[in-house]
Amino acid sequence: MSSKTNSMMSENLKIEIAKELGVYDLVKKDGGWGNVSSKTCGNMVSKAIEIANRNLEK
């Protein structure tokens, strides 16, 4: 993920979303986010926005 996204999303949130999207094993195996595809990163950002919007509605 880009450094801008890294600063905007906590590591815990990224891990939670990666697990939900089924890519956390790749991150864990490779020891970082470098091999996560840009499409998956985009999906992670979309999911983070969805979570933020849900939290705002509460």
Secondary structure, 3 states (H helix, E strand, C coil): CCHHHHHHCCHHHHHHHHHHHCCHHHHHHHCCCCCCCHHHHHHHHHHHHHHHHHHHHC
